[in-house]
């Protein structure tokens, strides 16, 4: 199980071609399916093959001619190598080898070929994990199929040509993490999708989805688009904030971003070169070689030839390693200086933005305070106006009450005078009636006296008649006096 820049190798039991006779791989009524797979870094070389698997859709019993080799299909890309090792941790000590492969037409999933130390462990793994959810938060289930065989069909290298499979394989001497010998009898071995092999216990501690050796990520990157116009052509990404915009030959959103933020360095996604908007030129000196994936110096165009250095006398094909190291050091220093300058510019730029934000915040606070004061003042003024209005109403009411009080006092005095006058008239009338009653009583007494003294008519005539005339004259005087006073 090893990988190299020119030949991709792996476990012989996985990749060695086998002679397959139709009808000999399964029991009666047991069908098989062939699934194409690939592995490796497509920019360097890619291994291709075909997996023949028992189909478990129609029957639930175990295949008769099964082997201690299974395939877990459709593992989500968000599950890293460590996540998958943790998922099957209960059987990790029975696993001899695991290989991560890529299924054709399934960009968001990968498959895992697993070989166990015995058939009993394989059957228990199948019964335990088949149709089981990867985690409780997702509906995706683990689909485990017994593998009939794995056939190696070829590989494509950096020149994108298909060759016959390598005649022999070179065994990986040691694990790149612990530097111990890769021995599948003592520890399980996991081969990543880029054909690098590790101990399962070592790779289970690697939480990233990339390979610890070449940093190749099993998660395929999404197609980038311009953040503004959503175009996918001529894209540039800001190396400072990650803004993706289209170039000047489209709609120029990358240049607009530079003018707005002063982020002067942008990476061209197609060529992976860095452009400086201030200097209006490329400043990228190191690029990744498409042949072996290493970082090499970007060749500048020769002034004496149309196709660059190498076709004239200025080309020096025997540059020593020391000169290359010196150039790399100079380039690193230049990058550091550019980065320092850019950071200083960004510091000034963001300090200006911060000052503007502070001023705007202070202005907003002042406006809010003034608005709150004005609102409170308006409320107080409205309350004052209401109080003044109520005071005026109470004053008018008090004035009206005072006027009514004076009127009622006058009326009361008038009533009192009228009552006094009526009382006086009543008293006078009572007095007159008393006098009349007294005169009447006197007249009655006089009549009785006349009856008693009827013996002497003459005496009575001479004495009674003058008294009656006197009493009648007094009565007429009192009546005339009462009429005059009223």
Order of alpha helices (4+ residues) and beta strands (2+ residues): alpha-beta-beta-beta-alpha-beta-beta-alpha-beta-beta-beta-beta-beta-alpha-beta-beta-alpha-beta-beta-beta-beta-beta-alpha-alpha
